[in-house]
Amino acid sequence: MSKELINEIELDVSSLITEDDEPVDNLPSEKHQRLLTDSLYSSWVGPGEGRKFLAAANVGVFNWAKQNPVVPDMFISLDVEVADNWWKKEHRSYFTWEFGKPPDLVVEIVSNKEGGENTNKLGRYSWMKVQVYIIYDPMKHIMSDVLTVYILKGNAYELHPFDQEDLLPNLRVRLWQGEFEGKSDTWLRWTDSQGNLILTGRELAERERQEKERERQEKERERQEKELALEEAKQERQAKEEALTRAERLAAKLKELGIDPNSL
């Protein structure tokens, strides 16, 4: 990229609206955004040893300074990291010229028929060369399926069998019926290549708590078994002692009667 073009981009960034402080549009979308990002940072092994990633929700992605951003509900970008001085305007959003690439994966959560997830956004993401595009449409407002996954082939998206192949290294997606933050519903969740859920921080802490509780119960069971074995041994010893005492008393009684107990 030429110096003149870089200067032009930097000049344009100063006048860009990188955030408008508008709230997210609904509670289900907001919770899904946090669920999808939290789990990745809590327990995903990542795309590979030594490789970094950025996962973010509701952040503007700028492919060109003179073009309005597209704002995915959630995205993942591999092998990138946020600048140290991320409060500076030129680092606060996802500028593809700064990170050197577009996001690798984007997720759009459909809440009405006005978002253009299967038209305008689909075209923009393919033009930006986003490799994986996920449309989650729980109410089927615009899609025939609740979950649709596209993979970029050349310049166009093709449907992808998301339950059979990784979308990114060791990362797949599925629908999951369960509870998140007190709300039971069908959720969009990440899994690893073996289909294991990638857990949120709370789920991971709960699993560790349950494992510790199982270990505690196992130790308690072993302690009780040892105590029972000691008690049984004690009772057996007492029974032998009582039997010996009775035998000694009987022998003494026989001797009183003039009978040699050894002759019996």
N, C-alpha and C positions, 0 to 999 in steps of 0.2 A: 504494500500500500504506500502511495507516495506521501511525502511530507505535507504537500498542499491539501491532499484529501484528508489526512489525519487532522490537520488544523481546522478544516471545514467541519469535520465531525465534532471535534471538541467545542467549536463555536456553537454548533447547533445544540449540543447537549445542554449548554447553559440555559437555553430557553425552552427545553423540553418539560412537559408535565409528566414527571415520573410517578407521581401518586396524587390522587384527588381526595383521599380520606373518605371515600364513599364506603359504607359497610358492605359486607357480603350480603347476598340477596336472601338467604334463608338459612335456618338452623341445620337442616340435613346436609346442605353443601358445606357449611362451616365445619361440622363435625367430621364429615368425610375427609376434608382437606387435612385436618389435624391427624386423623387416624392414619392416612396414607403417608404423611411425612414423619410422624412420631415413630411408627414402627420401623421405618428404614434406619433412622438414626439410633434407635434403641437396640436392634438385634440383627439387622441385615449384615452379612459378612462383607458386603460390598462387591464390586465388579471383579476384584482380583487383588492379590497381595500387593500392597504398596500403591494401589490406585485409589484416588479420592473421588468423591462425588458431591454434587449439590442437589438437594431436594428442597423445593419451595412451593408455597401455595399463594395464589392470588397476587402474583408479582408480574409486573409488565415485562414482556419480552420484546425488545426493539431489534428489528433486523436491519433498519436503516434510520438514520437520524431524522430524515424528512418524512417518515411514515409513522402513523399512529401505531402504538404498540398493540399486540394481542396479549390478552391476560388469561392464561390457562388457569383452571381451578387448581391444578397441581402440575409440576414438571420435575423431571430428573435430568441432570446433565453429568456425564461421566468425565473424569480426568480434568476437572476444573476446581478452583477454589476461590472463595470470596477475597477481595482485597483487604489488606489490614485496615486501611482507612475507609471503611465501608460507609461511613456517614457522608463522605463527599458525594456530590450529586452524580459525578461520572461513574460511581461504583454502586449506587443504591438500587439500580434496576439491572435486569439481565440484558446488557448490550452485547450482541453477538460479536461485534468487532473487538470488544474488550476480552471476552472469554475465548474468542477464536473459533467459535462453533455455535450452532443452535442447540437447544436442548435435545437430548436423545429420545426422550419420551414425554408426552404430554397427556394429561387426563382432563376431560371436560365432563362435568356433571350436569345433565339436562334437567332444568326445572320448569321450562315453559317452551313454547314454540317460536320464541323470538330470538334465540341466541345464535342461530345459524351454525350450529355445531356440525351439521352434516352437509353444509353448503359453503358459506364464506370461510369459516374457520378451517374446514377440511382443505380448501384450496390454498389458504395462506400457509398452513403447516406443511403441505406438500411442497410449496414453492420455497419455503425456508429450509427444506430438507430435514425435517423432523422425522426420525426413523420409525418411531412407534407412536400411534395415535389411538387413544382409548376413549370411547364414548360410553358413558354410563347413563342410561336413560331408565331409571327405575319405574316411571309411570308410562313409559312408551309414548312420550309426546311426539317424537319425530322418527324413532327407529322401531323396527319390527321386533328387535331383541333388546333385552335389558342391558346386555353387555356386548359391545362390538369392539373388536381390536383390528386395527389396520397396520400393515407393515409397508414401508415405502419400497417400491420396486421401480427403479429408474426414476421417473418423474411423477408416478401415480401410486396411489395406495391400493393395496390388495387385502382382502379379508384374511385374517390369520387365525389358525386353530390355537387359541391361547392356552388351552388346557393340555396341549401336547408338546409344546416347544417353549424354550425360554424367550422372553421378550428382550431382556438384557441378561448379561451373565449371571446365572443363578437367581433369576427373578422371573416370576410368573404372576398372573393375576387370576382371581376367582371370586365368585359370589359366596358369601359366608353368612349363615344364619346364626346370630348370637347377640351378645350384649356389649355395648361400648358406652362407658360413662353413664350407666343406668338406663340406657335406651335399648330395648330389644327390637331388632329389625334385621333386614337383609343388608349386608354391608359389602362394599368393594374392598377386597383385601389382597395383600401381596403374599406369595408363597415362594419357597425355594424350589429348586429343580425336582425335589422329591415330593412336592406337594405339602410340605410342612408350613403352617402359618408363620409368617414373620411377625413376632409379637411386639406389642407396644411396651413401653416402659412399665406400665402398671401390670400388664399381663406377665411380663418377665419377672417382676418382683413377686407377684402372686405365685407363679410357678416355683420360684426359689423358696418362698415361704412354705408351700406345700411339700417340697422336697425335704426341707428342714424338719417339718412336722412329721413326715414319714420316717425320717432318720431318728427323730426323738421317740416316736412310737415303737420303732424297731428296737432301740436301745432299752426302752421301758419293758418291752416284751421279753428281751433277753435277760434283763435284771429280774423280772418276775419268774422266769423259768429257772434261773439260778437259785433264787430264794425257795422256789418250790422243791427243787432237787435237794437243797440243804435241809429243808424241813422234812422231806421224805427220808433222807439219810438219818436225821435226828430221831425221827419216829422209829425207824428200823433199829437204831442203836438202843433206844429206850426199851423197845420190845424184847431185844436180846437180853438186856440187863434185867428186865422183869422176869423173863423166863429163867435166867440163871439164879435169880433170887428165890424163885419158887422151888427150883430144883434143890438149892441148898437147904431151904426150910424142910423140904420133904426128906432129904437125907438125914438131917438132924432129928426129925421126928422118928424116922425108922431106927436110928441109933438108940433113941430113948426107949424104943420098944424092944431093943436087943436084936435088931435085924441089921445085917450088914448090907447097905444099899448096893455095894459092888457085886453082891451075889445074886442080885435080881436080874 
